[in-house]
Amino acid sequence: MNIMNSIDLKQKLDLKEVVLIDVRQPEEYKSEHIEGAVLIPLGDISMEKLPETNQPLVVYCRSGKRSMDACARLLKECPFLDIASLDGGIMDWIQAGYSVKR
């Protein structure tokens, strides 16, 4: 399983090279999220719920635990899936100085 830091994610988002998945709960997403993220709560995550894309996926949550769980679950379904978890989640993203949609 791959881990991505906030700096690398920002660069890839700016270049539109990844699809970002937020696995938190809807109320967390409404409160704040990384712009462009698709909400699929951890309890609902599966290959069939993912957006159709050929781009790599990056999954995030608040601090990184749920996104790691989501990656593990998806990799069980599809072992060759190009997926990464955002290290430190949205908390690290904000701490790095990047904006969120509120």
C-alpha positions in Angstrom: 0.0 0.0 0.0 1.3 3.4 -0.9 1.4 6.4 1.4 1.4 10.0 0.0 2.3 13.2 1.7 0.4 16.4 1.4 3.0 18.1 -0.7 2.9 15.4 -3.3 -0.9 15.3 -3.2 -1.1 19.0 -3.8 1.2 18.7 -6.9 -0.8 15.8 -8.3 -4.2 17.5 -7.7 -2.9 20.7 -9.4 -1.9 18.6 -12.4 -5.2 16.6 -12.2 -3.2 13.4 -12.0 -5.2 11.7 -9.2 -8.8 11.2 -8.1 -9.3 12.1 -4.4 -11.6 10.0 -2.2 -12.8 11.2 1.2 -13.8 8.3 3.4 -15.1 10.3 6.4 -18.7 10.7 7.4 -21.0 13.1 5.5 -21.1 15.6 8.4 -17.3 15.7 8.5 -17.2 16.2 4.7 -19.7 19.1 5.0 -17.7 20.7 7.7 -14.5 20.8 5.7 -13.0 18.8 2.8 -10.3 19.1 0.2 -11.7 20.6 -2.9 -12.5 18.1 -5.6 -12.8 15.1 -3.2 -15.4 12.5 -3.8 -17.2 11.4 -0.6 -17.5 7.6 -0.1 -17.7 6.9 3.6 -15.5 4.0 4.9 -18.6 1.9 5.6 -19.7 2.2 2.0 -16.3 1.8 0.2 -16.0 -0.8 -2.5 -14.7 -1.1 -6.0 -18.2 -0.6 -7.4 -18.7 2.7 -5.6 -15.4 4.2 -6.9 -15.6 6.7 -9.8 -14.7 5.3 -13.2 -11.2 6.5 -13.9 -7.9 5.3 -15.2 -6.1 7.7 -12.8 -4.5 6.7 -9.5 -6.7 7.1 -6.4 -5.7 8.9 -3.2 -7.9 8.3 -0.1 -8.0 10.5 3.0 -9.7 10.8 6.3 -9.1 12.9 9.4 -5.8 11.5 10.5 -4.9 8.6 8.2 -6.4 5.5 10.0 -9.7 5.2 8.1 -7.9 5.9 4.8 -5.5 3.0 5.4 -8.4 0.8 6.2 -10.2 1.8 3.0 -7.0 1.1 1.0 -6.7 -2.3 2.5 -10.3 -3.1 1.8 -10.1 -2.0 -1.8 -6.8 -3.8 -2.4 -8.4 -7.0 -1.2 -11.0 -6.6 -3.9 -8.5 -5.5 -6.5 -4.8 -6.3 -5.6 -3.4 -4.2 -8.5 -5.4 -1.0 -7.8 -3.2 2.1 -8.0 -4.2 3.6 -4.6 -2.5 5.6 -1.9 -3.5 6.9 1.6 -2.8 10.5 2.5 -0.3 10.4 5.4 -1.8 12.3 8.4 -5.1 12.9 6.6 -6.8 16.3 6.3 -5.2 17.4 9.5 -1.8 17.1 7.9 -3.1 18.8 4.7 -4.3 21.8 6.8 -1.1 21.9 8.8 0.9 22.0 5.6 -1.0 25.3 4.8 -3.3 24.0 2.1 -6.9 25.2 1.8 -10.0 23.3 2.5 -13.6 23.9 1.4 -15.8 24.8 4.4 
